Amino acid sequence: MTEREEYEAWFARRFGGLDVPEWLRAVGFEFWRHGRLSLIEAAGAPVEIRALQEPR
């Protein structure tokens, strides 16, 4: 799953019923992505964040 796919899945769960313009979703993705990168950098060690698939 790509970062964008993970973001889209999270966005759908969190804001699925709202009509959000695509440009705002794109900006949200950049904030989401850079937030993840800053967590990795702050850890001070090489780590990888993976989203686990939610049980159905």
Buried (B, 14 or more C-beta within 10 A) or exposed (E): EEBEEBBBBBBEEEEEEEEEEEEEEEEBBEEBBEEBEEEEEEEEEEEEEEEEEEEE
